[in-house]
Every structure is written in C-alpha cells, then in structure tokens.
Amino acid sequence: MLPEIRLFETAVVLAEELHFSRAAERMHIDQSTVSTRVNDLEDQLGYPLFMRNHKTVDLTEGGRKFVEEARVALLHAERAVQAGRAASQNAEVILNIGRSPYSDPFLVTTLLSIKLPLFPQLKIELSQQFSCDLIREVLAGGLDLAIATEPPEAKRLTMVQVSESPFYIAMSEEDDLAYERAVTIDALAGRPWVIFERKMHPPVYDAVMQLAKERKATPANIHHIVVPEDAYPFIVNNGGLAFVVKSGAIRIARDGITVRPLAEDSLILKTYLASRAEEKSKVVSEMVRAFMRKLSTFGQPKPFQFGFQPEHL
C-alpha cells in the first residue's frame, strides 16, 4: 500500500525548508506532527529520507530521489482534483492563477481579458498571496501560473518578465520633495519612513535597508504597514515618507497626498509570469503566449507622475 498523500507533501516541504519548525509553520501544523509524519513515511518506505540532529536537517541520497518523484506525484494528484472539478462545473479546464496583492492591476485585467480559441470554456480561478508564497504554490502544483514581483529564484521555474516599475514615495502635497520630479534614497534621510512589513517580501525589504545603509540614508524612525492606506496618518500627521508600489501609489495619491518615483536603479521592481519548468499543459503554454503577445502591443508604460505641476520648478 502506498503512503498517504499528506506524508508525501510533508516530505517535500521539509526537503525544501530543511528545518522542522519552518516546515511546520508553512503547513500550519505543529513541529511534532511533521516529525511524526516523516517517521511514519520512513517506516513505511523502509529507508531514511533525512539525516537529522538537533541542529541540522539534510536529505539522504534516497531522500533526494524520493522527493524528486514525490513532487511529480503531488502535481498529478492536484491535476486529478482540477480535472474532476472542471467536469463537475461543466468547464473544459480550470486555470489556477495567483497574484500578489499589490501587483499592477493592468497586468491582471490584461490576463483576465484573454480568450483562448482552443479553450472556449476556460475558467480562471484567481487568488492572492505574497510573492514568496506564490512561488511555493506554483512549485507544489497548487497554481498553474503566478504574477509575482521580485520572486525568489527556483531551478524548477520558468519565469518571463512582464513589467518593471520603480518604487514610489508617497508624501504630503506640501512636502518640499513634492516639487521634485523624482527622489533618491539620499533625499529621504532623517525623515520618518513608512514601509511594508518585512514578512511581505523579505528580499525586497532587505534591499531597501541595505541601500539605505550603504548610502548612510538613515531614517528618523520606521513605521511598518500591510496595506498602503495605513500610511495615510503617518504621512499627514508625522510628515512621513511611504514606500509604495505602483498599485499602492494609485490607491493612495489623493486627499492631499502625492507620489514621486524613487530614482534608484537597484530598487527597480521586476514582475514575472511564473510557471513550472516541467509544465506540459497546453492551456498554460497557450495562455503565456497570448499574454505576452497582448503585452507587446502596449509596450512598457512610463513611470507615473502623480499631481506633478511643472510650474513648481
């Protein structure tokens, strides 16, 4: 008898994290459950998958081979669920697409507007997660495609860049920086900063802080937020400067707040359409090609200038 599918999933997650507590957090279970599942799986298989002690976890050679095939098994299990769902909903196929909460709305509406002649009954199910979580879901087979900004690198992914955009700095319309067409990290030194929580995208957050450190652009203090609208009181009441992405800039540039692009090449945000490298689904490949063709007709949009008045110069 084959082991349960949840044991396969636990082994794959632990192989990716190589850390019991992180694997448990990712699967929303406790660490002892992860240990129990791995032990049960190894007992059923008759050979060890992991070498572990109190400090480290690593795969055995047998574990590497097992996890490689287990990923494929999980992918096919997910496809079986999708095929059954499609049949029950009288749809030819369901395409699961993920997006980060603050991805450019233009990209999402463009993707949703695509009609594939070969798949007239195509149904798209759209979900939202942070970029790092989106990539995990694509690799695990839970998503067919993902629109992800600055996703982490992964060998088993195919990623096509679909846009790039600077950060924007939101500020009061009365702020001295509002008279500039763009600002640099140096101009933000000594001011209160409002920035997204690190857990939302650790690599991008760390890149901002590293550049500030290199340029000695130390903020007066830092306020962390989850949604752009939360920056409003810090800007209005404390003279704060908020780091927002393009969609956040669109949402917050009102009621006395204006936005300027952050002119820092190292902080240009690149967004990709990600899929599994081994993906052989015709509907996925057709969607990617159609999406890229449609984007090519628009070209790369220029950075926005919110509320900028030339007479200020």
Stockholm file with secondary structure:
# STOCKHOLM 1.0

chainA/1-313         MLPEIRLFETAVVLAEELHFSRAAERMHIDQSTVSTRVNDLEDQLGYPLFMRNHKTVDLTEGGRKFVEEARVALLHAERAVQAGRAASQNAEVILNIGRSPYSDPFLVTTLLSIKLPLFPQLKIELSQQFSCDLIREVLAGGLDLAIATEPPEAKRLTMVQVSESPFYIAMSEEDDLAYERAVTIDALAGRPWVIFERKMHPPVYDAVMQLAKERKATPANIHHIVVPEDAYPFIVNNGGLAFVVKSGAIRIARDGITVRPLAEDSLILKTYLASRAEEKSKVVSEMVRAFMRKLSTFGQPKPFQFGFQPEHL
#=GR chainA/1-313 SS CCCCHHHHHHHHHHHHHCCHHHHHHHHTSCHHHHHHHHHHHHHHHTSCCEEECSSCEEECHHHHHHHHHHHHHHHHHHHHHHHHHHHHTTCSEEEEEEECTTSCHHHHHHHHTCCCTTCTTEEEEEEECCHHHHHHHHHHTSCSEEEEESCCCCTTEEEEEEEEECCEEEEETTSGGGGSSCBCGGGGTTSEEEEECGGGCHHHHHHHHHHHHHTTCCCSEEEEESSGGGGHHHHHHHCCEEEECHHHHHHHSCTTEEEEEBCCGGGCEEEEEEEETTCCCHHHHHHHHHHHHHHHTTCCCCCCCBSCCGGGC
#=GC SS_cons         CCCCHHHHHHHHHHHHHCCHHHHHHHHTSCHHHHHHHHHHHHHHHTSCCEEECSSCEEECHHHHHHHHHHHHHHHHHHHHHHHHHHHHTTCSEEEEEEECTTSCHHHHHHHHTCCCTTCTTEEEEEEECCHHHHHHHHHHTSCSEEEEESCCCCTTEEEEEEEEECCEEEEETTSGGGGSSCBCGGGGTTSEEEEECGGGCHHHHHHHHHHHHHTTCCCSEEEEESSGGGGHHHHHHHCCEEEECHHHHHHHSCTTEEEEEBCCGGGCEEEEEEEETTCCCHHHHHHHHHHHHHHHTTCCCCCCCBSCCGGGC
//
